[in-house]
Structure formats: C-alpha cells, structure tokens
Amino acid sequence: MTADLIAVVLLLAIAAYTCAGGTDYGAGFWDLTAGGAERGRRPRWLIDHAMAPVWEVNNVWLIFVFVIMWTGFPTLFQTVFSAMWLPLALAAVGLVLRGAGFAFRKVVHRLADRRLYGAVFALASLVTPFFLGAAAGGVASGRVKPGTEASADAWANPTSIMFGLLAVAAAAFLGAVFLTGDARRFDAPDLITYFRRRGLLSLAGLVVLVVITLFVTSEDAPHVWHGLTHGAGLAVGIAAGAASLLTAVLLVRQGGRYARAPAVGVIACAVIAWGLAQRPYLLPTSMTVAEGAGASSTLTWLAFVTLVALVIVVPAVVFLYWLDSRGDLEELTEADLRQSGDPRDGDGPGTT
C-alpha cells in the first residue's frame, strides 16, 4: 500500500516537472525560432522578463523526482540510469548549459556574446526535453529491464523518438500559452497575437504527434498502448483531449485569457495517462511497483517527508508563481531606483 502511494507521488512529481519545467523549455524553443536580432528582439525581451523570476525554482520538481526514485525505488533508479546513462547525461548537460546561457546572456554587452549565449540557451532548451522524453520512451517500450546494459536500443527506438518529440512539442505548447499571458501582463498586444498563434500551431502539432505515437506504441510498446486505450488511462487521455479543446477555444475567443490552467491540464493528464497505462509496472513488463520498492521503513519515512514537503514546499512554490503572475517579482528599473532613493543614484538617503 505504501509503495503504491509513493508511486503515485512519483508520477505526480513527474507531471509537475513536465508542466513547470516544460514551460521554461518552451520559452527556449520560441527564443530559438524568433528569428534574427532585430526580428526576434521583442519576443526575446518578453522571454527574458517572463522567465527571470521563477526559471530556477522549476527544477525543484526534478530534484524531487530523483529523490523519490533513488530512495523509494532504488532498483528502478539503478536500472534506468545504468541502461540509459547517455541520454540522461546529455539531458543534464543541456540543463546546465541552458541555465548558464540564460544567465550570461542577460549580463554581457557585446552583441556577438549575447548571440552565443542565446544560442546555447535556446539549443539546450531542445536537447534537455528531447532526451528526457527519449528516456521515458525507453521505459514505456519495455526495453529497459533489470540487468539491461547500456545500449542505443534502450533509448533510440521508435517509442523513444516519439516521446522525445512529444516532450519538445508539449514544452513549445506550454511556453506559447504562458508567454501569451505574460504579453498581456506586460501590455504588449503585438506579442499577445504573436504567441497566441504559436500556441495554436504547437497544439495542432502536439495532437498530430499524439496520434502518430499511438500508432507507434501499438506495435512497439503494446502494454502501454493497451493501457492508453482502455480503462483509467483512456479516461484520463480523454480528459487531456477535452482540456486541449478548451485551451484552443480560449486562445481563439479570449486571446489566451484563462488558457494557462487548461493548458497545464493537457500535459498533466497526458503524463498521468502514461503512468496509469503502465500499471502495475514501473518497468513494463519486468518490474512491478512492489518488486521495485525499497524497504518498508524507508517508504514510511519517505511518505512522511512527502507530507512535510506538501505542507511547506508546495504552498511556497504556489505563492511564488502567484507573485510572478501579478508582476510583483519584476526587476527594478533605473527609474524605480531613483524614485526609491537608492544610494547608487547619489541623491538618496544613503548618500553623504
């Protein structure tokens, strides 16, 4: 019973990271496709301002996923990271380079340097979600089993490739929807139209990829395909479809207003549907939840820690997102500093 509870927590943590981290990766996707320096100046300006306050906190969910895996399901952690160390290492490198590129682009002054760091940020925003999705596809396809040695077949297979493309498309979709809302917050009507259209296009592309993935998994990952087309997996998948329709309607008729919640629902439901489709396995069809679980005492303490995190961490993160959505975390401008009498201005209360 405790093992099943921790498995549900792991699935929800993966869904949280897919949505929160995916939004950031999506911003990088649109940064990459914004065009040249002049054409892409406005979209990149919005991306910089929208991401700056919260882009690091989204990795909290990834850390939470790792902690649950190696503590609650150590055999799963060992198997996955042994069989697919290469794509996971590439994803980790992309994660580091992405953060470095985003940070350095904001502080350098030469145009060539800004382009270099911007390219690193944007390209890494594709590399990381693709390889994380490819690793998930390796699990879903059933190619990763206890004792599996590292090989390209574990993650470079039809299901893995489709999962990788789905991860990139989902990130692009979330990024466009959230940037549409940010454009409204920053009173930039041209960017509302810009990102609203991209949100609709990426949603259409995501739907096409989902249909292709279902055909691919019917042959390449039959257990997951059966779970996605029957029972609870099918029900949650239908919920994802309904949320996608609602998102499209809000993007078309409301200009993106209120579209964030159903957009998150689309991706969260998709991840949960995948998890339900694998039941009762952690690794189809070779490792059940019970077989991969750690010691019962460890699981009990992990459940307690999860409860503490639910009470302390989750409200804090939600509060941070709420502050950001209100614009309370925006950086101070030079005019703000002068008005507040900052000592750096030479005329405030801190001067002599």
Salt bridges, closest charged atoms under 4 A:
ASP31 OD1 - ARG44 NE 3.34
ASP31 OD2 - ARG105 NH1 2.66
GLU38 OE2 - ARG41 NE 3.84
ASP48 OD1 - ARG105 NH2 2.72
ASP113 OD2 - ARG110 NH1 3.39
ASP153 OD2 - ARG143 NE 3.55
ASP182 OD1 - ARG185 NH2 2.83
ASP182 OD1 - ARG260 NH2 2.90
ASP190 OD1 - ARG42 NH2 2.78
ASP220 OD1 - ARG143 NH2 2.69
ASP328 OD2 - ARG326 NE 2.88
GLU330 OE2 - ARG185 NH1 3.24
ASP342 OD2 - ARG344 NE 2.77
